[in-house]
């Protein structure tokens, strides 16, 4: 049964065209489009802090929450609060009959960062299961909105390990040591 958040069934190329209009932030799951909620001021502040803490380099670029990600194996496209791509950026895009871009989604993030709110805390493992299907993904970072707590899930070959740090501690994200308190300051 369709939910209120479910908009319509559409091929991914048509979804990219709808999404490029920027009227509503949505995610695409197996052809169904769902409205996404907007973040709170605290969510936005924490997202900005983690993005500022991650330096841009010639090899690696940090992308904001406005960047669409596509997980081909899961037939899922969504937004993370931030992501990092190293090397050449790979995208899935669509063009109209005149060759004009209808939109693009990154397919090879190396790091995905999510700021968890009360509503997103409950789907942390479901979203992680989706992002795990990206061969490029090395780290999945979860920043708690309710307490000074940052969790990094790291891929080691086929297995994942989890590191959690609290107030007063430092955590390694994408090779960089970040003070937990600096993100929440």
ABEGO torsion letter per residue (X at the ends): XBBAABABBBBAAAAAAAAAAGABBBBBBGGBBBBBBBBBAAAAAAAAAAAAABBBBAABBBBBAABBBBBAAAGBBBBBABBBBBEBBBBBBBBBAAGBBAEBBBAABABBBBBBBAAAAAAAAAAAAAAAABAABABBBBBBAABBBBBBBBBBEABBBBBBBBBGBBBBBGGBBBBAAAAAX
